[in-house]
Amino acid sequence: MTDKEKCHKQKILIADDSEMNRFILAAMLEEEYTVIEAKNGLEAVAALQDMEAGVDLVLLDIVAPEMNGFQVLTAVKQHRWGEQVPIIVIWAENSPVCVERAYELGASDYIRRPFEAEAVRRRVADTLRLRAKQKQLVQLIADQIYEKEKTSNLMVGILSHIVELQYGESDLHLMHIQTITEMLLKRLVEKTDRYALSQADISIISAASVLHDIGKISVPGEILNKPGKLTPEEFEQIKSHAAAGARLLRRLPLYQDEPLIQTACEICHWHHERYDGGGYPDGLIGEKIPIAAQAAAIADVYVALIGERVYKKAFSHETALRMIQNGECGQFNPLLLECLNDISGTLRQEWKVDLLGREFRWKLENTVAELLRDNGLSASKRIIRLMEEERDKKRFFDSLTKEVQFEYTVTPSMICFSDWGAAYLGLDKVVMDPAGNKLFRDLLGEENLHQLSRAVRQTAPQHPDVQHNCQIRMKGELRWCRVICRTLWSKEEPSQFLGAIGKLLDINEEYTKMLQWQYRASCDMLTGLLNKAAVREKVQQRLLQYPDQRFVMLMADVDRFKEINDTRGHTFGDRVLKYIAKRLKQRIRGSDIAARAGGDEFLIFVQYDENPDAIVKRVFADLPREYEGHPVSVSMGAVTTIGAGRQYEVLFHRADQALYAAKNAGRGRFCFYDDSMRGLLSPRAGADRKRAFICAEAEEEDEQ
């Protein structure tokens, strides 16, 4: 099989704690598929979280350590991964209840052990084929809906634009009303579930809102565009447009059952009603006014206030909000007024973006004329003008993205933020000398600044990209963020560092979840201490990180713990272990390491300067002597890196030997390791421990 064919093979994740089962399934499938493996539920979830893994199907064993199959299915359902990746569960027993539960949690199919090769291959192939057809169907429907929506929006826009021309308004008036109506309703459903609006409902209402004034086509243009005060008769004609628009839509020969037409009728008829009954044409009160009309009414009033009309000048954003909130334009739904206040910052930005969009469209329409007119411009002026236009475009697109974007230059030393980013961080758009700016340093943090600077210094023109996760204090709260940037270099040789561009992403929620998963994977669930695998990794890191420091490893074991379980029960025994763990966590320093090494054994790893005796005595003295009236005896063994080297396995087993020397000497005491204990091993040690002991002995002999 060629490399190209391998790249196009679908990928299957086999999640089973049995290495033999994984081997059997892989052998059945690896000829047609790329197979990756996970030995427990946590690894399976991690693989599904990694989008780059590109898993196409999962074979999931229900019975698994750390995180069983049902828990994995629950996590998949919560994150909606099952919509993209089908899961076939593996079950050894014929249990209809368990199979039904797996289906309820989103499983696509199930297979039983022992495996039959042809059945497994057929189930996998059929499931993948079904999911592929389902994706094609979803894409086909999505394309059809998109084309329908695009056509509908186009026709609505054309019709509304014709009406707007009747009384001299621009199409931006409609764009603003549609956008603001959508923003209000999205905020409304975030604040309350009173109105039960789906995303589809909000899309229909916002699209229909552009037809709110279609009835004005029946009002004479000289009245609509009259700059002076209207007579009572003229005002009545203006007011008639609401009912006229609804009648116009209801007389359409077709589409009366379409939600867009029904919603547009409501908005046309009642967008001038007010919450206290002071509106027209029917004087409806409160929730008798459809929510679609209520939202469109606020959008219409805001746009009317902030825009220039023949009879009035434009009001500022702040003045318009104040007038609406104070009831100067009639009374509105208090909850919608809260939503208006909540989106006011975004509203101001949206207005700016649309104005820039108008300028952008105007430029497109006049491109040819400008080119002809500028034919005599010098090359340098043309370049400058093009650069300015590109800067305007960048500013426009930056305003649409809710991201903290930045650009750093070495000469002069400054960092420039996007408009939204500066407001979000509470900084100036341009920060001169960021290394010396207190506000910037406080926000980023000294350690983060040092680490990011070091990462940037390690880049080169061939490898310019940097990614760094850190905690940044934003609006008084520490949040996890990801800094992604690309360093910029001069073209001449040798290349000179010029600066960097990049963005800062808020990843607090996803990163916190990842840390929680890591904690669960490394934590002993009974005591809350590190588990055996995690403490091994952490001790090895500490030894490598601080090669010149001295450490002592302590192994503590509860004497006659089996008798405690036999006489007082396992629940009481668990409470004893949790109490010992609690005492250890309270007594050790923040830099020390404590773990449950297995059963009733605990491991403590401590740094010391001169004499380890005082530390060992202090730890031993802090261990409990009784719990709930029951005597508790603990033996402890200790070994230093001076006496046993810096290999984890050697340290672990020398501390273990010292522990059992203490037990042989009468229990309830501690011993430091010496050569007289060489070869000593607990009679309780299993085969794995004995093999590890032999390996540790061999490693120590090799070092000597």
Sequence and secondary structure as in RCSB ss.txt:
>XXXX:A:sequence
MTDKEKCHKQKILIADDSEMNRFILAAMLEEEYTVIEAKNGLEAVAALQDMEAGVDLVLLDIVAPEMNGFQVLTA
VKQHRWGEQVPIIVIWAENSPVCVERAYELGASDYIRRPFEAEAVRRRVADTLRLRAKQKQLVQLIADQIYEKEK
TSNLMVGILSHIVELQYGESDLHLMHIQTITEMLLKRLVEKTDRYALSQADISIISAASVLHDIGKISVPGEILN
KPGKLTPEEFEQIKSHAAAGARLLRRLPLYQDEPLIQTACEICHWHHERYDGGGYPDGLIGEKIPIAAQAAAIAD
VYVALIGERVYKKAFSHETALRMIQNGECGQFNPLLLECLNDISGTLRQEWKVDLLGREFRWKLENTVAELLRDN
GLSASKRIIRLMEEERDKKRFFDSLTKEVQFEYTVTPSMICFSDWGAAYLGLDKVVMDPAGNKLFRDLLGEENLH
QLSRAVRQTAPQHPDVQHNCQIRMKGELRWCRVICRTLWSKEEPSQFLGAIGKLLDINEEYTKMLQWQYRASCDM
LTGLLNKAAVREKVQQRLLQYPDQRFVMLMADVDRFKEINDTRGHTFGDRVLKYIAKRLKQRIRGSDIAARAGGD
EFLIFVQYDENPDAIVKRVFADLPREYEGHPVSVSMGAVTTIGAGRQYEVLFHRADQALYAAKNAGRGRFCFYDD
SMRGLLSPRAGADRKRAFICAEAEEEDEQ
>XXXX:A:secstr
  HHHHHTS EEEEE S HHHHHHHHHHHTTTSEEEEESSHHHHHHHHH GGG   EEEEESS SSS HHHHHHH
HHHHTGGGTS EEEEESS  HHHHHHHHHTT  EEEESS  HHHHHHHHHHHHHHHHHHHHHHHHHHHHHHHHHH
HHHHHHHHHHHHHHHHTT  HHHHHHHHHHHHHHHHHHHHH SSS   HHHHHHHHHHGGGTTGGGGGS HHHHT
  S   HHHHHHHHTHHHHHHHHHHT SS TT HHHHHHHHHHHHTT  TBS SSSS  BGGGS HHHHHHHHHH
HHHHHHS BTTB    HHHHHHHHHTTTT    HHHHHHHHHTHHHHHHHHHHHHHHHHHHHHHHTHHHHHHHGG
G  HHHHHHHHHHHHHHHHHHHHHHS SEEEEEETTTTEEEE HHHHHHHT  SEEESGGG HHHHHHH HHHHH
HHHHHHHT BTTB EEEEEEEEEETTEEEEEEEEEEEEE SSSS  EEEEEEEEEE HHHHHHHHHHHHHHHB T
TTSSB HHHHHHHHHHHHHH TTSEEEEEEEEETTHHHHHHHH HHHHHHHHHHHHHHHHHHS TT EEEEEETT
EEEEEEEESS SHHHHHHHHHHS SEETTEE  EEEEEEEHHHH S HHHHHHHHHHHHHHHHHTTSSSEEE  G
GGTT   TT  HHHHHHHHHHHHHHHHH 
